[in-house]
């Protein structure tokens, strides 16, 4: 049976996107800078993993770094100089709740989140960084530990697919975890000098509690928000609709101008609140739509 990639991502598709992710730069001009931001090779010299050069030994140098083979061959003491490894933790917060399993046209929001996360993970793996994830679902918050390498990358992709394939969940508990709890979970990991990505529609973003968690994360880390929306969510429907969940049902009439005005005001207020919060802290917030695939959009959004 052929899988519709607009609905459910596959391991083949996500693996392909991790390779494309090597072409993406996550360092826009407005990115918050820290002493270690954006450097995968330190200018400090020491006994790290990456060999830089051979040079003459001088008094006071670390004798443990002497290359005895070259010294014996040349008759003069030579030192092996290394660049200290300076990798980072890359944290992915991926919202895979049923509310993300939606699209009026194009790709599901959940599919966009999975694809965008794979692209970010691929870029991190290419630079030798450790990648971990916090996956927000309808029933639990799944944590994937920070690990480095291709094998760890594929394990992360399979875990993302596993949670994506559980969608939709038609019966969602009232005690289901929310975005604030997922952000708090990320904060409790105690990350420092890390790159954090949030892939969500931010539909339950709370101006007080959720924003406090974002502030906490941003103090010692770089943060990029990926806001995924569908065009239908941002404008009142042009036809009569009946929508609902397991608890409520409501009829939307296209002629109801009062409800239309309140709805559109609420949507714009929520959107503006999040945008202003990220802007105030000089954090990157990228908007993605269900109308196009994740790769096309991210390539355009991160183009310098």
ZADO-1210 file (C-alpha; in nm, 4 decimals, padded with zeros to 6 digits):
<atoms>
<atom x="00.0000" y="00.0000" z="00.0000" code="UNK" pos="1"/>
<atom x="00.1344" y="00.3409" z="-00.0986" code="UNK" pos="2"/>
<atom x="00.1719" y="00.5869" z="00.1880" code="UNK" pos="3"/>
<atom x="00.0636" y="00.9452" z="00.1261" code="UNK" pos="4"/>
<atom x="00.3660" y="01.1457" z="00.2424" code="UNK" pos="5"/>
<atom x="00.1461" y="01.4492" z="00.2944" code="UNK" pos="6"/>
<atom x="-00.0217" y="01.2603" z="00.5794" code="UNK" pos="7"/>
<atom x="00.2345" y="01.0179" z="00.7213" code="UNK" pos="8"/>
<atom x="00.6114" y="01.0565" z="00.6715" code="UNK" pos="9"/>
<atom x="00.8180" y="00.7454" z="00.6025" code="UNK" pos="10"/>
<atom x="01.1689" y="00.6533" z="00.7145" code="UNK" pos="11"/>
<atom x="01.2881" y="00.6812" z="00.3539" code="UNK" pos="12"/>
<atom x="01.1495" y="01.0329" z="00.3181" code="UNK" pos="13"/>
<atom x="01.2886" y="01.1544" z="00.6508" code="UNK" pos="14"/>
<atom x="01.6293" y="00.9989" z="00.5781" code="UNK" pos="15"/>
<atom x="01.6334" y="01.1824" z="00.2450" code="UNK" pos="16"/>
<atom x="01.5545" y="01.5084" z="00.4228" code="UNK" pos="17"/>
<atom x="01.8385" y="01.4607" z="00.6727" code="UNK" pos="18"/>
<atom x="02.0803" y="01.4650" z="00.3785" code="UNK" pos="19"/>
<atom x="01.9208" y="01.7786" z="00.2377" code="UNK" pos="20"/>
<atom x="01.9441" y="01.9311" z="00.5833" code="UNK" pos="21"/>
<atom x="02.3199" y="01.9674" z="00.5376" code="UNK" pos="22"/>
<atom x="02.2473" y="02.2565" z="00.3018" code="UNK" pos="23"/>
<atom x="02.0471" y="02.4500" z="00.5607" code="UNK" pos="24"/>
<atom x="02.2027" y="02.7259" z="00.7732" code="UNK" pos="25"/>
<atom x="02.0296" y="02.7850" z="01.1062" code="UNK" pos="26"/>
<atom x="02.2168" y="03.1080" z="01.1765" code="UNK" pos="27"/>
<atom x="01.9993" y="03.3991" z="01.0587" code="UNK" pos="28"/>
<atom x="02.1259" y="03.7535" z="01.1227" code="UNK" pos="29"/>
<atom x="01.8881" y="03.7972" z="01.4181" code="UNK" pos="30"/>
<atom x="02.0016" y="03.4827" z="01.5984" code="UNK" pos="31"/>
<atom x="02.0960" y="03.5412" z="01.9617" code="UNK" pos="32"/>
<atom x="02.4721" y="03.5024" z="01.9935" code="UNK" pos="33"/>
<atom x="02.6663" y="03.3408" z="02.2746" code="UNK" pos="34"/>
<atom x="03.0416" y="03.2754" z="02.3106" code="UNK" pos="35"/>
<atom x="03.0030" y="02.9263" z="02.1635" code="UNK" pos="36"/>
<atom x="02.7269" y="02.9894" z="01.9116" code="UNK" pos="37"/>
<atom x="02.7927" y="02.8722" z="01.5603" code="UNK" pos="38"/>
<atom x="03.1456" y="02.7413" z="01.6247" code="UNK" pos="39"/>
<atom x="03.2067" y="02.3756" z="01.5587" code="UNK" pos="40"/>
<atom x="03.5832" y="02.4164" z="01.5870" code="UNK" pos="41"/>
<atom x="03.7288" y="02.6104" z="01.8785" code="UNK" pos="42"/>
<atom x="04.0214" y="02.8482" z="01.8316" code="UNK" pos="43"/>
<atom x="04.1603" y="02.7169" z="02.1582" code="UNK" pos="44"/>
<atom x="04.4425" y="02.4706" z="02.1099" code="UNK" pos="45"/>
<atom x="04.4569" y="02.1527" z="02.3125" code="UNK" pos="46"/>
<atom x="04.4269" y="01.7741" z="02.3071" code="UNK" pos="47"/>
<atom x="04.0943" y="01.7426" z="02.1261" code="UNK" pos="48"/>
<atom x="03.9749" y="01.5189" z="01.8450" code="UNK" pos="49"/>
<atom x="04.0646" y="01.7152" z="01.5302" code="UNK" pos="50"/>
<atom x="04.4296" y="01.7232" z="01.4180" code="UNK" pos="51"/>
<atom x="04.5400" y="02.0697" z="01.2995" code="UNK" pos="52"/>
<atom x="04.9174" y="02.0721" z="01.2397" code="UNK" pos="53"/>
<atom x="05.2670" y="01.9650" z="01.3374" code="UNK" pos="54"/>
<atom x="05.4983" y="02.2317" z="01.4803" code="UNK" pos="55"/>
<atom x="05.8272" y="02.2570" z="01.6640" code="UNK" pos="56"/>
<atom x="05.8267" y="02.1862" z="02.0355" code="UNK" pos="57"/>
<atom x="05.8886" y="02.4864" z="02.2600" code="UNK" pos="58"/>
<atom x="05.9708" y="02.4944" z="02.6291" code="UNK" pos="59"/>
<atom x="05.6516" y="02.4779" z="02.8318" code="UNK" pos="60"/>
<atom x="05.4522" y="02.2802" z="02.5730" code="UNK" pos="61"/>
<atom x="05.2649" y="01.9693" z="02.6848" code="UNK" pos="62"/>
<atom x="05.5106" y="01.6827" z="02.6385" code="UNK" pos="63"/>
<atom x="05.2167" y="01.4421" z="02.6027" code="UNK" pos="64"/>
<atom x="05.1496" y="01.5968" z="02.2604" code="UNK" pos="65"/>
<atom x="05.4980" y="01.5269" z="02.1221" code="UNK" pos="66"/>
<atom x="05.4887" y="01.3174" z="01.8042" code="UNK" pos="67"/>
<atom x="05.7702" y="01.0756" z="01.8773" code="UNK" pos="68"/>
<atom x="05.7765" y="00.9207" z="01.5305" code="UNK" pos="69"/>
<atom x="05.8301" y="01.2567" z="01.3584" code="UNK" pos="70"/>
<atom x="06.0759" y="01.3601" z="01.6302" code="UNK" pos="71"/>
<atom x="06.2809" y="01.0439" z="01.5754" code="UNK" pos="72"/>
<atom x="06.2729" y="01.0823" z="01.1973" code="UNK" pos="73"/>
<atom x="06.3751" y="01.4512" z="01.1911" code="UNK" pos="74"/>
<atom x="06.5972" y="01.4593" z="01.4947" code="UNK" pos="75"/>
<atom x="06.4025" y="01.7586" z="01.6299" code="UNK" pos="76"/>
<atom x="06.1096" y="01.7577" z="01.8747" code="UNK" pos="77"/>
<atom x="05.7728" y="01.8076" z="01.7038" code="UNK" pos="78"/>
<atom x="05.4340" y="01.8615" z="01.8603" code="UNK" pos="79"/>
<atom x="05.0953" y="01.7479" z="01.7313" code="UNK" pos="80"/>
<atom x="04.8414" y="02.0326" z="01.7657" code="UNK" pos="81"/>
<atom x="04.4687" y="01.9644" z="01.7836" code="UNK" pos="82"/>
<atom x="04.1561" y="02.1781" z="01.7763" code="UNK" pos="83"/>
<atom x="03.9366" y="02.1117" z="02.0760" code="UNK" pos="84"/>
<atom x="03.6055" y="01.9552" z="01.9945" code="UNK" pos="85"/>
<atom x="03.3247" y="02.2064" z="02.0431" code="UNK" pos="86"/>
<atom x="02.9991" y="02.0356" z="01.9504" code="UNK" pos="87"/>
<atom x="02.6542" y="02.1259" z="02.0789" code="UNK" pos="88"/>
<atom x="02.3354" y="01.9649" z="02.1958" code="UNK" pos="89"/>
<atom x="02.0524" y="02.0114" z="01.9466" code="UNK" pos="90"/>
<atom x="01.7112" y="01.9762" z="02.1134" code="UNK" pos="91"/>
<atom x="01.3961" y="01.9170" z="01.9077" code="UNK" pos="92"/>
<atom x="01.0540" y="01.9739" z="02.0646" code="UNK" pos="93"/>
<atom x="00.8047" y="01.8157" z="01.8240" code="UNK" pos="94"/>
<atom x="00.4312" y="01.8624" z="01.8704" code="UNK" pos="95"/>
<atom x="00.2569" y="01.5446" z="01.7489" code="UNK" pos="96"/>
<atom x="-00.0813" y="01.5799" z="01.9121" code="UNK" pos="97"/>
<atom x="-00.4078" y="01.5191" z="01.7269" code="UNK" pos="98"/>
<atom x="-00.4556" y="01.8949" z="01.6864" code="UNK" pos="99"/>
<atom x="-00.1522" y="01.8825" z="01.4551" code="UNK" pos="100"/>
<atom x="-00.3166" y="01.6146" z="01.2398" code="UNK" pos="101"/>
<atom x="-00.4938" y="01.8684" z="01.0225" code="UNK" pos="102"/>
<atom x="-00.4748" y="02.0246" z="00.6772" code="UNK" pos="103"/>
<atom x="-00.7381" y="02.1829" z="00.4573" code="UNK" pos="104"/>
<atom x="-00.5067" y="02.1370" z="00.1610" code="UNK" pos="105"/>
<atom x="-00.1559" y="02.0030" z="00.1156" code="UNK" pos="106"/>
<atom x="00.0415" y="01.8484" z="00.4022" code="UNK" pos="107"/>
<atom x="-00.0738" y="01.7709" z="00.7545" code="UNK" pos="108"/>
<atom x="00.0738" y="02.0017" z="01.0170" code="UNK" pos="109"/>
<atom x="00.2131" y="01.6927" z="01.1883" code="UNK" pos="110"/>
<atom x="00.3855" y="01.5837" z="00.8660" code="UNK" pos="111"/>
<atom x="00.5427" y="01.9280" z="00.8261" code="UNK" pos="112"/>
<atom x="00.6672" y="01.9096" z="01.1864" code="UNK" pos="113"/>
<atom x="00.8244" y="01.5662" z="01.1281" code="UNK" pos="114"/>
<atom x="00.9910" y="01.6733" z="00.8040" code="UNK" pos="115"/>
<atom x="01.1248" y="01.9997" z="00.9465" code="UNK" pos="116"/>
<atom x="01.2602" y="01.8158" z="01.2514" code="UNK" pos="117"/>
<atom x="01.4370" y="01.5643" z="01.0254" code="UNK" pos="118"/>
<atom x="01.6002" y="01.8492" z="00.8330" code="UNK" pos="119"/>
<atom x="01.7259" y="02.0107" z="01.1546" code="UNK" pos="120"/>
<atom x="01.8501" y="01.6746" z="01.2847" code="UNK" pos="121"/>
<atom x="02.0326" y="01.6072" z="00.9581" code="UNK" pos="122"/>
<atom x="02.2155" y="01.9399" z="00.9780" code="UNK" pos="123"/>
<atom x="02.3149" y="01.8670" z="01.3382" code="UNK" pos="124"/>
<atom x="02.4423" y="01.5187" z="01.2536" code="UNK" pos="125"/>
<atom x="02.6463" y="01.6611" z="00.9648" code="UNK" pos="126"/>
<atom x="02.8231" y="01.8972" z="01.2075" code="UNK" pos="127"/>
<atom x="02.8892" y="01.6211" z="01.4593" code="UNK" pos="128"/>
<atom x="02.6452" y="01.7582" z="01.7164" code="UNK" pos="129"/>
<atom x="02.4379" y="01.5507" z="01.9576" code="UNK" pos="130"/>
<atom x="02.0650" y="01.5414" z="01.8840" code="UNK" pos="131"/>
<atom x="01.7835" y="01.4695" z="02.1272" code="UNK" pos="132"/>
<atom x="01.4087" y="01.5204" z="02.1175" code="UNK" pos="133"/>
<atom x="01.1023" y="01.5847" z="02.3286" code="UNK" pos="134"/>
<atom x="00.7896" y="01.4603" z="02.1501" code="UNK" pos="135"/>
<atom x="00.4570" y="01.5954" z="02.2737" code="UNK" pos="136"/>
<atom x="00.1715" y="01.3479" z="02.2173" code="UNK" pos="137"/>
<atom x="-00.1908" y="01.3204" z="02.3292" code="UNK" pos="138"/>
<atom x="-00.1000" y="01.0835" z="02.6117" code="UNK" pos="139"/>
<atom x="00.2598" y="01.1497" z="02.7150" code="UNK" pos="140"/>
<atom x="00.5807" y="01.3428" z="02.6634" code="UNK" pos="141"/>
<atom x="00.8396" y="01.1165" z="02.5020" code="UNK" pos="142"/>
<atom x="01.2074" y="01.1964" z="02.5641" code="UNK" pos="143"/>
<atom x="01.4851" y="01.0809" z="02.3319" code="UNK" pos="144"/>
<atom x="01.8363" y="01.1184" z="02.4821" code="UNK" pos="145"/>
<atom x="02.1088" y="01.3257" z="02.3174" code="UNK" pos="146"/>
<atom x="02.3251" y="01.1090" z="02.0966" code="UNK" pos="147"/>
<atom x="02.5648" y="01.1569" z="01.8096" code="UNK" pos="148"/>
<atom x="02.6081" y="00.9719" z="01.4786" code="UNK" pos="149"/>
<atom x="02.4134" y="00.8173" z="01.1923" code="UNK" pos="150"/>
<atom x="02.2825" y="00.5249" z="01.3969" code="UNK" pos="151"/>
<atom x="02.1426" y="00.7586" z="01.6619" code="UNK" pos="152"/>
<atom x="01.9925" y="00.9784" z="01.3896" code="UNK" pos="153"/>
<atom x="01.8005" y="00.6870" z="01.2369" code="UNK" pos="154"/>
<atom x="01.6764" y="00.5790" z="01.5813" code="UNK" pos="155"/>
<atom x="01.5420" y="00.9304" z="01.6314" code="UNK" pos="156"/>
<atom x="01.3658" y="00.9248" z="01.2933" code="UNK" pos="157"/>
<atom x="01.2004" y="00.5906" z="01.3706" code="UNK" pos="158"/>
<atom x="01.0790" y="00.7262" z="01.7057" code="UNK" pos="159"/>
<atom x="00.9268" y="01.0286" z="01.5323" code="UNK" pos="160"/>
<atom x="00.7533" y="00.8059" z="01.2765" code="UNK" pos="161"/>
<atom x="00.6228" y="00.5773" z="01.5513" code="UNK" pos="162"/>
<atom x="00.4455" y="00.8676" z="01.7218" code="UNK" pos="163"/>
<atom x="00.3241" y="01.0156" z="01.3924" code="UNK" pos="164"/>
<atom x="00.1669" y="00.6853" z="01.2902" code="UNK" pos="165"/>
<atom x="-00.0476" y="00.6866" z="01.6062" code="UNK" pos="166"/>
<atom x="-00.2374" y="00.9911" z="01.4792" code="UNK" pos="167"/>
<atom x="-00.5202" y="01.0667" z="01.4991" code="UNK" pos="168"/>
<atom x="-00.6237" y="00.9859" z="01.8531" code="UNK" pos="169"/>
<atom x="-00.9991" y="01.0346" z="01.8602" code="UNK" pos="170"/>
<atom x="-01.0292" y="01.0147" z="02.2380" code="UNK" pos="171"/>
<atom x="-00.8025" y="01.2687" z="02.4052" code="UNK" pos="172"/>
<atom x="-00.7885" y="01.2730" z="02.7838" code="UNK" pos="173"/>
<atom x="-00.8613" y="01.5972" z="02.9665" code="UNK" pos="174"/>
<atom x="-00.5297" y="01.5351" z="03.1442" code="UNK" pos="175"/>
<atom x="-00.3393" y="01.5242" z="02.8156" code="UNK" pos="176"/>
<atom x="-00.0064" y="01.7122" z="02.8305" code="UNK" pos="177"/>
<atom x="00.0052" y="02.0594" z="02.6780" code="UNK" pos="178"/>
<atom x="00.2698" y="02.2812" z="02.5209" code="UNK" pos="179"/>
<atom x="00.3594" y="02.4467" z="02.8504" code="UNK" pos="180"/>
<atom x="00.4343" y="02.1076" z="03.0088" code="UNK" pos="181"/>
<atom x="00.6490" y="02.0053" z="02.7119" code="UNK" pos="182"/>
<atom x="00.8441" y="02.3313" z="02.7364" code="UNK" pos="183"/>
<atom x="00.8888" y="02.2771" z="03.1101" code="UNK" pos="184"/>
<atom x="01.0149" y="01.9260" z="03.0359" code="UNK" pos="185"/>
<atom x="01.2716" y="02.0772" z="02.7998" code="UNK" pos="186"/>
<atom x="01.3737" y="02.3349" z="03.0610" code="UNK" pos="187"/>
<atom x="01.4242" y="02.0582" z="03.3184" code="UNK" pos="188"/>
<atom x="01.6864" y="01.8965" z="03.0953" code="UNK" pos="189"/>
<atom x="01.9165" y="02.1761" z="03.2119" code="UNK" pos="190"/>
<atom x="02.0481" y="02.2647" z="02.8678" code="UNK" pos="191"/>
<atom x="02.3247" y="02.5231" z="02.8279" code="UNK" pos="192"/>
<atom x="02.4773" y="02.6651" z="02.5079" code="UNK" pos="193"/>
<atom x="02.2417" y="02.4416" z="02.3078" code="UNK" pos="194"/>
<atom x="02.0272" y="02.4951" z="01.9997" code="UNK" pos="195"/>
<atom x="01.6574" y="02.4350" z="02.0664" code="UNK" pos="196"/>
<atom x="01.3857" y="02.3984" z="01.8033" code="UNK" pos="197"/>
<atom x="01.0110" y="02.4033" z="01.8693" code="UNK" pos="198"/>
<atom x="00.7933" y="02.2539" z="01.5937" code="UNK" pos="199"/>
<atom x="00.4295" y="02.3317" z="01.6738" code="UNK" pos="200"/>
<atom x="00.1222" y="02.5300" z="01.5764" code="UNK" pos="201"/>
<atom x="00.1450" y="02.7010" z="01.9193" code="UNK" pos="202"/>
<atom x="-00.2350" y="02.6834" z="01.9363" code="UNK" pos="203"/>
<atom x="-00.2314" y="02.6473" z="02.3160" code="UNK" pos="204"/>
<atom x="00.0507" y="02.8941" z="02.3717" code="UNK" pos="205"/>
<atom x="-00.0117" y="03.0734" z="02.7002" code="UNK" pos="206"/>
<atom x="00.1121" y="03.4315" z="02.7269" code="UNK" pos="207"/>
<atom x="00.2088" y="03.3906" z="03.0910" code="UNK" pos="208"/>
<atom x="00.3151" y="03.0308" z="03.1521" code="UNK" pos="209"/>
<atom x="00.4381" y="02.9173" z="02.8098" code="UNK" pos="210"/>
<atom x="00.6227" y="03.2452" z="02.7559" code="UNK" pos="211"/>
<atom x="00.7947" y="03.2044" z="03.0936" code="UNK" pos="212"/>
<atom x="00.9280" y="02.8645" z="02.9840" code="UNK" pos="213"/>
<atom x="01.0524" y="03.0116" z="02.6553" code="UNK" pos="214"/>
<atom x="01.2280" y="03.2905" z="02.8481" code="UNK" pos="215"/>
<atom x="01.3917" y="03.0300" z="03.0711" code="UNK" pos="216"/>
<atom x="01.5196" y="02.8332" z="02.7725" code="UNK" pos="217"/>
<atom x="01.6426" y="03.1436" z="02.5914" code="UNK" pos="218"/>
<atom x="01.8627" y="03.2612" z="02.8792" code="UNK" pos="219"/>
<atom x="02.1375" y="03.0113" z="02.8066" code="UNK" pos="220"/>
<atom x="02.0414" y="02.8637" z="02.4695" code="UNK" pos="221"/>
<atom x="01.9608" y="02.9630" z="02.1142" code="UNK" pos="222"/>
<atom x="01.5938" y="02.9086" z="02.0349" code="UNK" pos="223"/>
<atom x="01.4157" y="02.8765" z="01.7006" code="UNK" pos="224"/>
<atom x="01.0379" y="02.8503" z="01.6833" code="UNK" pos="225"/>
<atom x="00.8770" y="02.6846" z="01.3806" code="UNK" pos="226"/>
<atom x="00.5102" y="02.7876" z="01.3743" code="UNK" pos="227"/>
<atom x="00.3058" y="02.5570" z="01.1489" code="UNK" pos="228"/>
<atom x="-00.0396" y="02.6746" z="01.0436" code="UNK" pos="229"/>
<atom x="-00.3115" y="02.5965" z="00.7923" code="UNK" pos="230"/>
<atom x="-00.4798" y="02.8755" z="00.5896" code="UNK" pos="231"/>
<atom x="-00.8254" y="02.7631" z="00.7062" code="UNK" pos="232"/>
<atom x="-00.7268" y="02.8219" z="01.0691" code="UNK" pos="233"/>
<atom x="-00.6472" y="03.1870" z="01.0062" code="UNK" pos="234"/>
<atom x="-00.9709" y="03.2878" z="00.8403" code="UNK" pos="235"/>
<atom x="-01.3359" y="03.2215" z="00.9113" code="UNK" pos="236"/>
<atom x="-01.4777" y="02.9541" z="00.6745" code="UNK" pos="237"/>
<atom x="-01.6559" y="03.0779" z="00.3638" code="UNK" pos="238"/>
<atom x="-01.9155" y="02.8027" z="00.3907" code="UNK" pos="239"/>
<atom x="-02.1333" y="02.6653" z="00.6706" code="UNK" pos="240"/>
<atom x="-01.9474" y="02.4094" z="00.8810" code="UNK" pos="241"/>
<atom x="-02.0141" y="02.1853" z="01.1795" code="UNK" pos="242"/>
<atom x="-01.7011" y="02.1176" z="01.3816" code="UNK" pos="243"/>
<atom x="-01.6402" y="01.9476" z="01.7129" code="UNK" pos="244"/>
<atom x="-01.4506" y="01.6990" z="01.9249" code="UNK" pos="245"/>
<atom x="-01.5478" y="01.4242" z="02.1674" code="UNK" pos="246"/>
<atom x="-01.7000" y="01.6815" z="02.4039" code="UNK" pos="247"/>
<atom x="-01.8366" y="01.9713" z="02.2012" code="UNK" pos="248"/>
<atom x="-01.9947" y="02.0490" z="01.8667" code="UNK" pos="249"/>
<atom x="-02.0600" y="02.3890" z="01.7135" code="UNK" pos="250"/>
<atom x="-02.2101" y="02.5144" z="01.3881" code="UNK" pos="251"/>
<atom x="-02.0299" y="02.7926" z="01.2037" code="UNK" pos="252"/>
<atom x="-02.2478" y="02.9960" z="00.9705" code="UNK" pos="253"/>
<atom x="-02.0802" y="03.2022" z="00.7018" code="UNK" pos="254"/>
<atom x="-02.3394" y="03.4767" z="00.7545" code="UNK" pos="255"/>
<atom x="-02.2514" y="03.5211" z="01.1238" code="UNK" pos="256"/>
<atom x="-02.0433" y="03.8390" z="01.1002" code="UNK" pos="257"/>
<atom x="-02.0112" y="03.8811" z="01.4777" code="UNK" pos="258"/>
<atom x="-01.8580" y="03.5361" z="01.5272" code="UNK" pos="259"/>
<atom x="-01.6373" y="03.5913" z="01.2219" code="UNK" pos="260"/>
<atom x="-01.5002" y="03.9153" z="01.3672" code="UNK" pos="261"/>
<atom x="-01.4344" y="03.7632" z="01.7118" code="UNK" pos="262"/>
<atom x="-01.2665" y="03.4573" z="01.5621" code="UNK" pos="263"/>
<atom x="-01.0366" y="03.6511" z="01.3315" code="UNK" pos="264"/>
<atom x="-00.9480" y="03.8940" z="01.6120" code="UNK" pos="265"/>
<atom x="-00.8592" y="03.6043" z="01.8443" code="UNK" pos="266"/>
<atom x="-00.6423" y="03.4342" z="01.5807" code="UNK" pos="267"/>
<atom x="-00.4521" y="03.7528" z="01.5001" code="UNK" pos="268"/>
<atom x="-00.4099" y="03.8384" z="01.8679" code="UNK" pos="269"/>
<atom x="-00.2602" y="03.4963" z="01.9442" code="UNK" pos="270"/>
<atom x="-00.0328" y="03.5129" z="01.6418" code="UNK" pos="271"/>
<atom x="00.0858" y="03.8646" z="01.7212" code="UNK" pos="272"/>
<atom x="00.1458" y="03.7834" z="02.0877" code="UNK" pos="273"/>
<atom x="00.3808" y="03.4971" z="02.0049" code="UNK" pos="274"/>
<atom x="00.5597" y="03.6969" z="01.7335" code="UNK" pos="275"/>
<atom x="00.6157" y="03.9924" z="01.9641" code="UNK" pos="276"/>
<atom x="00.7464" y="03.7686" z="02.2420" code="UNK" pos="277"/>
<atom x="01.0051" y="03.6074" z="02.0152" code="UNK" pos="278"/>
<atom x="01.0997" y="03.9434" z="01.8646" code="UNK" pos="279"/>
<atom x="01.1387" y="04.1039" z="02.2064" code="UNK" pos="280"/>
<atom x="01.3990" y="03.8427" z="02.2989" code="UNK" pos="281"/>
<atom x="01.5616" y="03.8463" z="01.9542" code="UNK" pos="282"/>
<atom x="01.4604" y="03.4860" z="01.8916" code="UNK" pos="283"/>
<atom x="01.3908" y="03.3390" z="01.5496" code="UNK" pos="284"/>
<atom x="01.0284" y="03.2508" z="01.4706" code="UNK" pos="285"/>
<atom x="00.9727" y="03.0984" z="01.1269" code="UNK" pos="286"/>
<atom x="00.6232" y="03.0544" z="00.9826" code="UNK" pos="287"/>
<atom x="00.5443" y="02.7425" z="00.7792" code="UNK" pos="288"/>
<atom x="00.2219" y="02.6484" z="00.6027" code="UNK" pos="289"/>
<atom x="00.0529" y="02.3201" z="00.5159" code="UNK" pos="290"/>
<atom x="00.0307" y="02.4357" z="00.1538" code="UNK" pos="291"/>
<atom x="00.3911" y="02.3400" z="00.0693" code="UNK" pos="292"/>
<atom x="00.6403" y="02.0731" z="00.1748" code="UNK" pos="293"/>
<atom x="00.8826" y="02.1449" z="00.4577" code="UNK" pos="294"/>
<atom x="01.2030" y="02.1385" z="00.2519" code="UNK" pos="295"/>
<atom x="01.0869" y="02.3990" z="-00.0003" code="UNK" pos="296"/>
<atom x="00.9756" y="02.6318" z="00.2778" code="UNK" pos="297"/>
<atom x="01.2821" y="02.5957" z="00.5007" code="UNK" pos="298"/>
<atom x="01.5195" y="02.6422" z="00.2098" code="UNK" pos="299"/>
<atom x="01.3483" y="02.9724" z="00.1336" code="UNK" pos="300"/>
<atom x="01.3180" y="03.0847" z="00.4972" code="UNK" pos="301"/>
<atom x="01.6846" y="03.0254" z="00.5829" code="UNK" pos="302"/>
<atom x="01.8300" y="03.1563" z="00.2582" code="UNK" pos="303"/>
<atom x="02.0824" y="03.4325" z="00.3246" code="UNK" pos="304"/>
</atoms>
